[in-house]
Amino acid sequence: MTTTIAVRESTVQLLNRLKKEFGTTSLDETIIKIVQKVEGLPKSRFGSQPKLKSFTEKERAQFHEL
């Protein structure tokens, strides 16, 4: 499931800069990386197999249907 949020152009520019800095492939991944840094969450909180590929949007929607 995809959600749209409204942000200022300056915020998009900042997120794109951080996306390059973090080496992430999407703004979604970039935001997650920011939250991890702010919250101080260890990578271990995100599964024991961090090298596994992420779920696709279709797979996520399938598991999170209301």
C-alpha positions in Angstrom: 0.0 0.0 0.0 1.4 3.4 -1.0 0.6 6.6 0.9 1.2 10.1 -0.4 2.4 12.8 2.0 2.7 16.5 1.3 6.2 18.1 1.9 7.8 21.3 0.9 10.2 21.3 -2.1 13.1 22.1 0.3 12.3 18.9 2.3 12.3 16.8 -0.9 15.7 18.3 -1.8 17.0 17.5 1.7 15.7 13.9 1.5 17.3 13.5 -2.0 20.6 14.7 -0.7 20.4 12.2 2.3 19.3 9.5 -0.1 22.6 9.9 -2.0 24.6 10.2 1.2 23.0 7.0 2.7 23.2 5.1 -0.6 19.5 4.2 -0.3 17.4 3.6 -3.4 14.1 5.3 -2.4 12.9 8.1 -0.2 11.0 5.5 1.8 14.3 3.8 2.6 15.9 7.2 3.4 13.2 8.0 5.9 13.5 4.6 7.6 17.3 5.2 7.8 16.7 8.6 9.4 14.3 7.1 12.0 16.7 4.4 12.8 19.4 6.9 13.5 17.2 9.2 15.6 15.7 6.3 17.6 19.0 4.5 18.0 17.4 1.3 16.8 19.9 -1.5 16.3 19.8 -3.3 13.0 19.0 -6.5 14.9 15.6 -5.1 15.5 14.9 -5.5 11.8 15.4 -9.2 11.5 18.1 -11.8 11.8 18.7 -11.9 8.0 19.4 -8.2 7.0 20.8 -9.3 3.6 17.5 -10.7 2.5 15.7 -8.6 -0.1 12.8 -6.4 1.0 9.2 -7.3 0.3 7.7 -5.8 -2.9 4.9 -3.3 -2.6 2.5 -6.0 -3.8 3.7 -8.4 -1.1 3.4 -5.8 1.6 -0.2 -5.0 0.5 -1.0 -8.6 0.5 0.0 -9.0 4.2 -1.3 -5.7 5.4 -4.8 -5.7 4.0 -7.4 -4.4 6.5 
